[in-house]
């Protein structure tokens, strides 16, 4: 009976650990995808002839659950502009977003 109780406790702990591992893997996968999508959006900005009119949107299929937002700030240099690309897949307040900041020279 005691051995059965120890086994049940051990299996419960292992099951909890496996469940947590799956949650961590999902978070890492979302963060990696969002980072790659932010890099893609930044590359589009760097190669564009002019700044886009849209400052937020949703990515196309199969990444429709990810949304993006652009933020522009002036810098002391007239020819430089600070650009921040934010890609979120859930609640930004719960840290379900990544941001990428760079400078554009025109």
RASUL-V975535 format. One line per field, one symbol per residue. ss: DSSP state (a for helix, b for strand, c for the rest). burial: # if it has 9 or more other C-alpha atoms within 8 Angstrom, else .. A space follows every 50 residues. Layout:
ss: ???
burial: ???
This chain:
ss: caaaaaaaaaaaaaaaaaaaaaaaaaaaaaaaaaaaaaaaaaaaaaaccc cccccbbbccccccccbbbbbbbbcccccbbbbbbbbbcccaaaccbbbb bbbbbc
burial: .............................##..##.###.##..#..... .......##....#.#####...#.....##########.##...##### ...#..
